[in-house]
Amino acid sequence: MLHARPCGGRCGPSKRRGRQGRGRRRACGDRRRRAPPYERIMNDLLGQIRSGELPAGARLPSEAALAETYSVARGTVRRAVRELETAGHVEARHGVGRFVRFSS
Protein backbone atom coordinates (compact mmCIF):
# COMPACT_ATOMS: atom_id res chain seq x y z
CA MET A 1 0.00 0.00 0.00
CA LEU A 2 1.43 3.37 -1.00
CA HIS A 3 0.96 6.51 1.02
CA ALA A 4 1.84 10.17 0.55
CA ARG A 5 5.19 10.31 2.31
CA PRO A 6 8.71 11.20 1.20
CA CYS A 7 9.61 7.54 0.78
CA GLY A 8 6.83 7.00 -1.73
CA GLY A 9 5.31 4.32 0.47
CA ARG A 10 8.31 2.00 0.36
CA CYS A 11 8.70 1.98 4.12
CA GLY A 12 5.63 -0.22 4.42
CA PRO A 13 3.10 -0.49 7.19
CA SER A 14 4.11 -0.34 10.81
CA LYS A 15 5.16 -3.63 12.38
CA ARG A 16 2.62 -4.15 15.13
CA ARG A 17 1.89 -7.35 16.93
CA GLY A 18 -0.34 -8.09 19.84
CA ARG A 19 -1.85 -5.32 21.89
CA GLN A 20 -1.88 -1.67 20.96
CA GLY A 21 1.45 0.06 21.56
CA ARG A 22 3.60 -3.04 21.43
CA GLY A 23 6.03 -3.86 18.68
CA ARG A 24 8.32 -1.69 16.67
CA ARG A 25 7.14 1.12 14.49
CA ARG A 26 9.43 2.39 11.81
CA ALA A 27 9.10 6.04 10.93
CA CYS A 28 8.68 6.83 7.28
CA GLY A 29 12.02 7.34 5.59
CA ASP A 30 13.93 5.95 8.58
CA ARG A 31 16.15 3.63 6.56
CA ARG A 32 19.51 4.87 7.77
CA ARG A 33 21.71 2.08 9.04
CA ARG A 34 22.72 2.50 12.65
CA ALA A 35 25.97 0.86 13.61
CA PRO A 36 25.51 -2.26 15.74
CA PRO A 37 26.26 -1.76 19.46
CA TYR A 38 29.58 -3.65 19.26
CA GLU A 39 30.79 -1.27 16.52
CA ARG A 40 29.85 1.78 18.57
CA ILE A 41 31.75 0.39 21.58
CA MET A 42 34.71 -0.55 19.39
CA ASN A 43 34.84 2.93 17.83
CA ASP A 44 34.57 4.60 21.23
CA LEU A 45 37.41 2.51 22.67
CA LEU A 46 39.51 3.11 19.56
CA GLY A 47 38.91 6.85 19.95
CA GLN A 48 40.10 6.64 23.56
CA ILE A 49 43.21 4.75 22.46
CA ARG A 50 44.02 7.26 19.73
CA SER A 51 43.40 10.28 21.96
CA GLY A 52 45.64 8.90 24.70
CA GLU A 53 42.85 8.42 27.26
CA LEU A 54 43.83 4.75 27.13
CA PRO A 55 47.61 4.96 26.64
CA ALA A 56 49.79 2.13 25.34
CA GLY A 57 50.18 -0.54 27.99
CA ALA A 58 47.00 0.49 29.82
CA ARG A 59 44.66 -2.24 30.95
CA LEU A 60 41.16 -2.12 29.49
CA PRO A 61 38.27 -2.18 31.96
CA SER A 62 36.73 -5.60 32.54
CA GLU A 63 33.98 -6.91 30.27
CA ALA A 64 31.51 -6.54 33.13
CA ALA A 65 32.50 -2.91 33.72
CA LEU A 66 32.27 -2.07 30.02
CA ALA A 67 28.93 -3.86 29.74
CA GLU A 68 27.57 -1.76 32.59
CA THR A 69 29.04 1.46 31.15
CA TYR A 70 27.46 0.90 27.72
CA SER A 71 24.32 -0.87 29.02
CA VAL A 72 24.83 -3.91 26.82
CA ALA A 73 25.42 -7.63 27.33
CA ARG A 74 28.92 -8.92 28.01
CA GLY A 75 28.88 -10.80 24.71
CA THR A 76 28.50 -7.48 22.89
CA VAL A 77 31.52 -6.07 24.73
CA ARG A 78 33.45 -9.27 24.08
CA ARG A 79 32.85 -8.93 20.35
CA ALA A 80 33.94 -5.27 20.34
CA VAL A 81 37.18 -6.07 22.17
CA ARG A 82 37.82 -9.11 19.97
CA GLU A 83 37.54 -6.86 16.90
CA LEU A 84 40.12 -4.51 18.44
CA GLU A 85 42.38 -7.51 19.10
CA THR A 86 42.02 -8.68 15.51
CA ALA A 87 42.90 -5.20 14.27
CA GLY A 88 46.02 -5.19 16.47
CA HIS A 89 45.04 -2.38 18.84
CA VAL A 90 44.58 -4.56 21.92
CA GLU A 91 46.33 -7.68 23.18
CA ALA A 92 45.01 -10.28 25.60
CA ARG A 93 47.20 -11.72 28.33
CA HIS A 94 45.71 -14.97 29.55
CA GLY A 95 44.60 -14.71 33.16
CA VAL A 96 45.63 -11.06 33.42
CA GLY A 97 43.45 -8.95 31.14
CA ARG A 98 43.45 -7.01 27.90
CA PHE A 99 45.92 -4.23 27.26
CA VAL A 100 46.43 -1.49 24.70
CA ARG A 101 49.26 -2.47 22.38
CA PHE A 102 52.30 -0.24 22.09
CA SER A 103 52.15 -0.26 18.27
CA SER A 104 48.69 1.41 18.17
C-alpha positions in Angstrom: 0.0 0.0 0.0 1.4 3.4 -1.0 1.0 6.5 1.0 1.8 10.2 0.6 5.2 10.3 2.3 8.7 11.2 1.2 9.6 7.5 0.8 6.8 7.0 -1.7 5.3 4.3 0.5 8.3 2.0 0.4 8.7 2.0 4.1 5.6 -0.2 4.4 3.1 -0.5 7.2 4.1 -0.3 10.8 5.2 -3.6 12.4 2.6 -4.2 15.1 1.9 -7.4 16.9 -0.3 -8.1 19.8 -1.9 -5.3 21.9 -1.9 -1.7 21.0 1.5 0.1 21.6 3.6 -3.0 21.4 6.0 -3.9 18.7 8.3 -1.7 16.7 7.1 1.1 14.5 9.4 2.4 11.8 9.1 6.0 10.9 8.7 6.8 7.3 12.0 7.3 5.6 13.9 5.9 8.6 16.2 3.6 6.6 19.5 4.9 7.8 21.7 2.1 9.0 22.7 2.5 12.6 26.0 0.9 13.6 25.5 -2.3 15.7 26.3 -1.8 19.5 29.6 -3.6 19.3 30.8 -1.3 16.5 29.8 1.8 18.6 31.7 0.4 21.6 34.7 -0.6 19.4 34.8 2.9 17.8 34.6 4.6 21.2 37.4 2.5 22.7 39.5 3.1 19.6 38.9 6.8 20.0 40.1 6.6 23.6 43.2 4.8 22.5 44.0 7.3 19.7 43.4 10.3 22.0 45.6 8.9 24.7 42.9 8.4 27.3 43.8 4.8 27.1 47.6 5.0 26.6 49.8 2.1 25.3 50.2 -0.5 28.0 47.0 0.5 29.8 44.7 -2.2 30.9 41.2 -2.1 29.5 38.3 -2.2 32.0 36.7 -5.6 32.5 34.0 -6.9 30.3 31.5 -6.5 33.1 32.5 -2.9 33.7 32.3 -2.1 30.0 28.9 -3.9 29.7 27.6 -1.8 32.6 29.0 1.5 31.2 27.5 0.9 27.7 24.3 -0.9 29.0 24.8 -3.9 26.8 25.4 -7.6 27.3 28.9 -8.9 28.0 28.9 -10.8 24.7 28.5 -7.5 22.9 31.5 -6.1 24.7 33.5 -9.3 24.1 32.9 -8.9 20.3 33.9 -5.3 20.3 37.2 -6.1 22.2 37.8 -9.1 20.0 37.5 -6.9 16.9 40.1 -4.5 18.4 42.4 -7.5 19.1 42.0 -8.7 15.5 42.9 -5.2 14.3 46.0 -5.2 16.5 45.0 -2.4 18.8 44.6 -4.6 21.9 46.3 -7.7 23.2 45.0 -10.3 25.6 47.2 -11.7 28.3 45.7 -15.0 29.6 44.6 -14.7 33.2 45.6 -11.1 33.4 43.4 -8.9 31.1 43.4 -7.0 27.9 45.9 -4.2 27.3 46.4 -1.5 24.7 49.3 -2.5 22.4 52.3 -0.2 22.1 52.1 -0.3 18.3 48.7 1.4 18.2 
